[in-house]
Amino acid sequence: MEAQITDLFGLQIYTEKGMFIGEVEDVVIDVDGKKIDSVVVGKVNDQLFELKNFKGLKIPYRIISAIDDIVLIRHLPGAFAGGSGSEE
């Protein structure tokens, strides 16, 4: 299935365990490699991250499991401050 990159903007991002991460704000393209490098997260779930010196969050495209009505990423234990990390 083909889709436009702009279709990604505004989609909510969740981990496979149902943890809300944020929304797709932008997409980083590897022009030389002709592929998507990462997605930039906006409206970040402030329960998961300390935003004191927040510089932005990019999610590497390689950890995205699926894209449809939402973006689903692999759950990375310990990657998010609010996540328990010990769930397996």
N, C-alpha and C positions, 0 to 999 in steps of 0.2 A: 504494500500500500504506500502510495506517495502522498506527501502533505507539504504544505508551505511552511517555511520556518516561522512565519508570522502567526501561524496557528498555535504555536507553543506559548506565545505571550499570554500571561494571565492564568495559565493552567496551574492548579495546585500541585504541590510536590509532597509525596508521602513515602515513608519507608515501607518495605514489605510487611512490617509488623504494625502498620497503621499509624505511625508517628508523623504528625503534620510538621513539615519543614518550612514551607513558605510558598511563594508563587514565582513562576518563571517571569523574570523582568527583562532579560536579554539573552542572547545566544552568542557565544564566541566561536568564530569560524576559523579553522586552519585552512587558509586559502591555498597554500602550496599542496597540502594533503587532500584538498577537496572534500573535507569532512567537518562535522561539528566537533569542536574541541570540548566545550563545556556549556552549561547553562548558568546564568547569573540569577541568584535568588533575591527577590524583593519580598516585602511584607513578611520578614522572617519571624518565625515563632520565637518570641522573646523569652519563653520559658526554657528554651534549649540552648541559648547562647547569651554570653555576657556581651552586651553591645557597647560597653564603655569606650573602647577604641576600635569599634567596628569598622572594618575597611571593605566589607562586602564578602559575599560567600559565592564561590563557584563550585558547582558540582560537576566532576568529570563525566563526560558523556558515557564513558566505558562502564560506569556503575549504574546506569539507567537500565532497568529491567524491561519496562514497557511504557508506551505513551499512547493514551487514548483520551478519555475525558479528564484524566489526571496523569501526572508523571509519577511512575513508581520506580524507586531506587532500591538497591540492595541495602539491607540493614547492616550497618557497620558498628558492632558493639563498642561502646566507649567513645564513639565519634562525636556524640552530641551530649552536652553537659546535663541536660534534663533527662536523658535516656538512662535506664538502669545499667545498660551494658552487660549485666550478668544474665540477662534472658537468653536462653539458647534453645 
